[in-house]
Amino acid sequence: MMRREQISTDRKGRADMLLSAAWTRVEKLLLVFVCALTLFFAIMTPPFQAPDENQHYMKAIALTQGQMFAQHRGEAVGAELPLSALAIHSVDFPTDTPRVLRLFKKDQIDRSRSADTKRPGMNFADYPNVASYAPSLYAPGAAGLLLGQALSQTRIDAFYTGRLVNALTGLALLIAALCLMPFGRNAMLATALLPTFAYQTGSLSPDAVINGIGFLGLALALRIGFMGATPARTGALLIAAPILALAKGVYLPLIAAGLRWPQHRGDLRPALILGITAISAATFLFWMHLSGGSQILYHIQSRKTGETMMTAPLRDQLALILADPSAFAHILISSITERVPVYALQIVGRFGWNAILLPLLAYPLAVLMLGAGIAGGNGAHFGIVQRLWWLLIALGVALLIETAMYLTGTPLGADYIQGTQGRYFLPVLPLVLIALSPAQPIRGAQRLLMFSAIALGSIAAASAYDSFWVHGFITSDGMPPHQSIVRALLLPSPRW
């Protein structure tokens, strides 16, 4: 009798979710807008003006040469690469510039295009921050670089082709995830409409793959958990979940979002989801073993003292945590509390290397947009236990991110966490919005989502273009000085 009731409930749930599966005109319009905004950033953003894009570029170049693993040369970790490729960062578009006003001009690209023949030979490229990342993260960018080289033969053109292919891959993963979402599509779409999502996807950063595969893994897990397992869905999750684990292991708990509460006796879906999660975790551990499993230390500038310091060996940092877990819990709480405003700004949009703030009015506009995404409803009925489970997963992923950064990106024994950025939380944000969404949409929510998203994206595009190509900017973290509240509210930070 219980099994019959479960089947009836599942059928009703599938019917409810299928009713929400039809795309509305607003959703189609907003998806087109996300794609257009992403491609705009891919073309408009000057080279290496996304965080760590220079190191991601070198890693992708190494992959085009068939080098899956980094080489060690003294304290440097990287690969032997063509000087013509390296020089577009080190000479044409350097990022280690003094804190003076910086303005890009089109003739810089023209000069870079004509300089390849004057840069023969090879040089060793050091990219310690990304040396241990799996090559799957860089496959789209590397394919784009190879395509660009074949089409134009110039390194700067190949760079932009790599960006475009990487962006198109990220957008394809986003579209697949949106199509597979059994409910809560508004939540995922609202996350993708944040300027940071489009900006990072439109770069050579592996964030395009990380965010895209995170969304796809979440969509497949929810589809299996709430609409049933089919060979096609199971096979797709068996591919997506290990790629997600290789992308960033801290995001793997997102697959557990497909677990339903309460669970019915005899339901095999939880075992399937947990089994795929275990296989994915094993894949991550296998890559760590294959790549040597050794952590690569690198220098950082302490956010507390400003001094240049070395990151800690993972084993030593972990020993400190295990020796006094309560002290680490205090570090977690204090660091997160202190950095929440920074994370919020970065999640919405802070361009360059976290140097360019949007007009301050853009940030409450983003809150309004996300609120409209929540108010749009998730298209299905869920109890409080299920919603709390999703929020617990989101909290767990956030704590894993912070813990991973403390273990691998923070000086030994520091009383703070170094290196965490707001964009790291993008893959988990849709799940939070779904957990907060009502079953039925609130009237006018989609229209509000459309207007606020288009306004926010347009402000972001105009701010980035003005800061990079018209007015100029200064690479500086923190809040820039300003004399006028009106200018800070209405203009990007370089104009304050």
ABEGO torsion letter per residue (X at the ends): XAAAAAAAAAAAAAAAAAAAABBBAAAAAAAAAAAAAAAAAAAABBBGABBGAAAAAAAAAAAAAGBABBBBBEABBEBBBBAAAAAAAAAABBABBBBBBBBBBAAAAAAAAAAAAABBEBBBBBBAAAAABBAAAAAAAAAAAAAAAAAAGBAAAAAAAAAAAAAAAAAAAAAAAAAABABGAAAAAAAAABAAAAAAAABABAAAAAAAAAAAAAAAAAAAAAAEBBAAAAAAAAAAAAAAAAABAAAAAAAAAABBOBBBBGBAAAAAAAAAAAAAAAAAAAAAAAAGGBBBBBBBBBAAAGBBBBBBBAAAAAAAAAABAAAAAAAAAAAAAAAAAAAAAAAAEBBEBGABBBBAAAAAAAAAAAAAAAAAEAGBBBBAAAAAAAAAAAAAAAAAAAAAAAAAABBBGBABBBGBBAAAAAAAAAAAAAAABBABBBBGAAAAAAAAAAAAAAAAAAAAAAAAAAAEBBBBBEBBBBABAAAAAABBAAAX
